[in-house]
Amino acid sequence: MHVSRLFRYPLKSARGLSEGTLEIRSNGPELDRRYMVVMRDRSVAWRFVSQRDECGRALARVHCEVHDDCVLLDHIDGPYVFVPRAPDGSPLTVKLHRQDVEVVELGDDASRWASCLIGKEAKLVAAPSEPTRRLPTTTLPNPPHVGLSDGASLLVVTAETVREIMRRSDLDEEEVIRRLRPNVVVENAGDAKHSGAFAEDFWSVCRSNGVCAQGYKPCRRCPTICVDQRTGHLSPVHARDNLLALLRGSDRDKNGSFQNPDISHRGVFIGMNFAARDFGTLRVGNPWRVITTWNPWQIAK
């Protein structure tokens, strides 16, 4: 097995960057989910915006471009903004799912850009330069730092999984990748004990070029998987239902069987969330070794 593709997503829920290398740090890939749009909410002062939100689907058409000291965020049909790689703005507490997260405001120009993007009062914020947020989990000892991702800091899928989704859904490879939003794609999973599409469901500890990744939990898919990443439009209801019905075959029961009725109500699971334990540089072409396997379904709730 080897690493075939690598990605990072500087702005949460925006388009990703295909990379030849990824620097893996204590809070995950460098500059991955570093920036985030937040908006006012009736129940909390500020909360994160993603493609789950109707207004947030504009993020699907935002490109990111990394420079030495800044990052360009550029909407295909709208304005752009440069943000610093080492932000030093005012601190702000925002809600990311059920967790209060400390972030840094990026200034008035960035707020105007974010407000224009989603059509609501918004701010553009960044994770602090020194990691402070920890993965909210009781399943891992010494919970690791994490940026502004929903789950653990490293999402892994196999190329066989991507091809299986292509077969079931009629989507092309790039659209599948954009919807799944992995950091690492692993090729030739047939070499492993659990082989083929969705083999990553059962990987517990993996190593590549000095990086050690520990499985956290399978990735339960949100409505973003039904958003056309070229247009930012949510698929019609019938198309969403058809797609989700096709993808439910990826669910596993405790024995690894497909389409178990006790599992299917939990949603669609594709890809495995990993937490980095040993850090270093991942490179396309690096061998990917599965050290131990496990049965993750007791925590896929």
ROVEX-406622 format. One record per residue (C-alpha): z, x, y; residue in three letters. Coordinates in steps of 0.5 Angstrom, whole numbers, plus 2048, in hexadecimal, padded with zeros to 3 digits. Last residue first. Layout:
BEGIN
Z;X;Y;ALA
...
end
This chain:
BEGIN
823;7D2;80C;LYS
81F;7D8;80A;ALA
826;7DC;808;ILE
826;7DA;800;GLN
81F;7DB;800;TRP
81F;7E2;801;PRO
81E;7E4;7FA;ASN
81E;7EC;7FA;TRP
81A;7F2;7F9;THR
81C;7FA;7FA;THR
818;800;7FC;ILE
812;7FD;7FE;VAL
80D;803;801;ARG
808;803;806;TRP
804;809;806;PRO
802;80A;80E;ASN
7FA;809;80F;GLY
7FC;806;816;VAL
802;809;819;ARG
809;807;819;LEU
80D;80C;81D;THR
815;80D;81C;GLY
81B;809;81B;PHE
820;808;815;ASP
823;801;815;ARG
81D;7FD;818;ALA
81F;7F5;817;ALA
819;7F1;813;PHE
817;7EA;813;ASN
812;7E8;80E;MET
80B;7E5;80E;GLY
809;7DE;80D;ILE
80E;7D8;80C;PHE
80C;7D1;80E;VAL
811;7CB;80F;GLY
818;7CA;80C;ARG
816;7C3;808;HIS
811;7C8;804;SER
817;7CB;800;ILE
81A;7C6;7FC;ASP
813;7C3;7FB;PRO
811;7CA;7F7;ASN
80A;7CB;7FA;GLN
809;7D2;7F6;PHE
80E;7D5;7F2;SER
812;7DC;7F3;GLY
818;7DA;7EF;ASN
81C;7D8;7F5;LYS
817;7D3;7F7;ASP
811;7D6;7FC;ARG
80D;7D3;802;ASP
806;7D6;803;SER
803;7D0;800;GLY
806;7CD;806;ARG
800;7D0;80A;LEU
7FB;7CB;808;LEU
7FF;7C5;80A;ALA
801;7C8;810;LEU
7F9;7C9;812;LEU
7F8;7C2;810;ASN
7FE;7BF;814;ASP
7FB;7C4;81A;ARG
7F4;7C1;81A;ALA
7F6;7BA;819;HIS
7FB;7BB;81F;VAL
7F6;7BE;824;PRO
7F6;7C6;824;SER
7FA;7C9;82A;LEU
7F6;7CC;82F;HIS
7F7;7D3;832;GLY
7EF;7D4;832;THR
7EE;7DA;82D;ARG
7F5;7DA;82A;GLN
7F4;7D3;827;ASP
7FB;7D1;826;VAL
7FD;7CE;820;CYS
801;7D4;81E;ILE
805;7D4;824;THR
808;7CD;821;PRO
80E;7D2;81E;CYS
80D;7D5;818;ARG
813;7D7;814;ARG
813;7DF;813;CYS
816;7E1;80C;PRO
81D;7E4;80D;LYS
821;7EB;80F;TYR
81D;7F0;80B;GLY
81F;7F7;80D;GLN
81A;7FC;80F;ALA
81B;804;80F;CYS
816;808;813;VAL
815;80F;811;GLY
80E;80F;810;ASN
80E;808;80C;SER
814;805;809;ARG
815;7FE;806;CYS
81C;7FA;804;VAL
81C;7F3;802;SER
815;7F1;801;TRP
814;7EA;7FD;PHE
811;7E6;802;ASP
80C;7EC;804;GLU
808;7EA;7FD;ALA
806;7E4;801;PHE
7FF;7E5;7FF;ALA
7FE;7EA;7F9;GLY
803;7EE;7F5;SER
80B;7EE;7F4;HIS
80C;7F4;7F0;LYS
807;7F8;7F5;ALA
800;7FB;7F5;ASP
7FD;7F4;7F6;GLY
800;7F5;7FD;ALA
7FA;7F9;7FE;ASN
7FA;7F8;806;GLU
800;7F7;80A;VAL
800;7F4;811;VAL
805;7F6;816;VAL
808;7F3;81D;ASN
805;7EC;81B;PRO
803;7E7;820;ARG
802;7E1;81A;LEU
7FD;7DD;81F;ARG
7FA;7E3;822;ARG
7F9;7E6;81B;ILE
7F6;7E0;818;VAL
7F1;7E0;81F;GLU
7EF;7E7;81D;GLU
7ED;7E6;816;GLU
7E9;7DF;817;ASP
7EC;7D8;816;LEU
7E9;7D4;810;ASP
7F1;7D2;80E;SER
7F2;7D3;807;ARG
7ED;7D9;806;ARG
7EF;7DC;80D;MET
7F7;7DB;80B;ILE
7F5;7DF;804;GLU
7F2;7E4;808;ARG
7F8;7E5;80D;VAL
7FD;7E5;807;THR
7F8;7EA;803;GLU
7F9;7EF;80A;ALA
800;7EF;809;THR
805;7EC;80E;VAL
80B;7F0;811;VAL
80F;7ED;818;LEU
813;7F3;81B;LEU
819;7F2;820;SER
81D;7EC;81C;ALA
81C;7E5;81F;GLY
81A;7E1;825;ASP
818;7E8;828;SER
81B;7EA;82F;LEU
81D;7F1;82D;GLY
821;7F2;827;VAL
827;7F6;826;HIS
82A;7F6;81E;PRO
82F;7F2;81B;PRO
835;7F7;818;ASN
834;7F4;811;PRO
82E;7EF;810;LEU
82F;7E8;80E;THR
834;7E5;814;THR
82E;7E5;819;THR
82D;7E5;820;PRO
829;7EB;821;LEU
82C;7EF;826;ARG
82B;7EF;82E;ARG
82D;7F5;832;THR
827;7FA;832;PRO
827;7FF;837;GLU
821;7FE;83C;SER
823;7F7;83D;PRO
81E;7F2;83A;ALA
819;7EF;83F;ALA
818;7E9;843;VAL
813;7E5;846;LEU
815;7DF;84A;LYS
813;7D7;84A;ALA
813;7D1;84E;GLU
80D;7CD;84B;LYS
806;7CE;84A;GLY
806;7D2;844;ILE
802;7D8;847;LEU
803;7D7;84E;CYS
80B;7D7;84D;SER
80A;7DE;849;ALA
806;7E1;84F;TRP
80B;7DF;854;ARG
810;7E1;850;SER
80D;7E8;84F;ALA
80C;7E8;857;ASP
813;7E6;858;ASP
816;7EC;854;GLY
817;7EE;84D;LEU
81D;7EB;84B;GLU
821;7EF;846;VAL
824;7EB;83F;VAL
82A;7EA;83C;GLU
82A;7E5;836;VAL
82E;7DF;834;ASP
82C;7DC;82D;GLN
82A;7D5;82B;ARG
822;7D6;82C;HIS
822;7DC;831;LEU
826;7D9;837;LYS
826;7DD;83D;VAL
82B;7E2;841;THR
829;7E6;847;LEU
82A;7ED;849;PRO
826;7EF;850;SER
820;7F4;84F;GLY
820;7FB;84C;ASP
81A;7FA;848;PRO
817;801;844;ALA
810;7FF;841;ARG
80F;7FC;848;PRO
80B;7F5;849;VAL
804;7F5;84C;PHE
801;7EE;84D;VAL
7FB;7EA;84C;TYR
7F8;7E3;84E;PRO
7F4;7DE;84A;GLY
7EF;7DC;845;ASP
7F0;7E2;840;ILE
7F7;7E3;842;HIS
7F9;7EA;843;ASP
800;7ED;842;LEU
7FF;7F5;844;LEU
805;7F9;841;VAL
808;7FF;845;CYS
80A;806;845;ASP
805;80A;841;ASP
800;804;840;HIS
800;7FE;83B;VAL
7FB;7F8;83B;GLU
7FD;7F1;83A;CYS
7F9;7EB;839;HIS
7FB;7E4;83B;VAL
7F7;7DF;838;ARG
7FC;7DC;832;ALA
801;7DC;838;LEU
7FD;7D6;83B;ALA
801;7D3;835;ARG
807;7D3;839;GLY
806;7CC;83C;CYS
806;7C8;836;GLU
80C;7CC;833;ASP
80C;7CF;82C;ARG
807;7D4;82F;GLN
80D;7D7;832;SER
812;7D7;838;VAL
819;7D9;838;PHE
81F;7D6;83B;ARG
822;7D6;842;TRP
828;7D2;845;ALA
829;7CE;83F;VAL
829;7C6;83D;SER
824;7C4;842;ARG
820;7CA;841;ASP
81D;7CF;846;ARG
818;7D4;844;MET
817;7DB;840;VAL
812;7DF;83F;VAL
813;7E5;83B;MET
812;7ED;83B;TYR
814;7F2;836;ARG
811;7EE;830;ARG
80F;7F5;82D;ASP
80F;7FB;832;LEU
811;800;82D;GLU
812;7FD;826;PRO
818;7FA;823;GLY
81F;7FA;827;ASN
822;801;824;SER
81B;804;825;ARG
814;804;821;ILE
80F;807;825;GLU
808;804;822;LEU
802;807;821;THR
7FA;806;821;GLY
7FB;7FF;825;GLU
7F9;7F8;825;SER
7FC;7F5;82C;LEU
7FE;7EE;82C;GLY
7FD;7E8;830;ARG
802;7E4;833;ALA
808;7E1;82F;SER
80D;7E6;832;LYS
80A;7EB;837;LEU
80A;7F2;834;PRO
807;7EF;82D;TYR
806;7F5;828;ARG
801;7F6;822;PHE
800;7FB;81C;LEU
7FA;7FA;817;ARG
7F9;7FD;810;SER
800;800;80E;VAL
7FF;802;807;HIS
800;800;800;MET
end
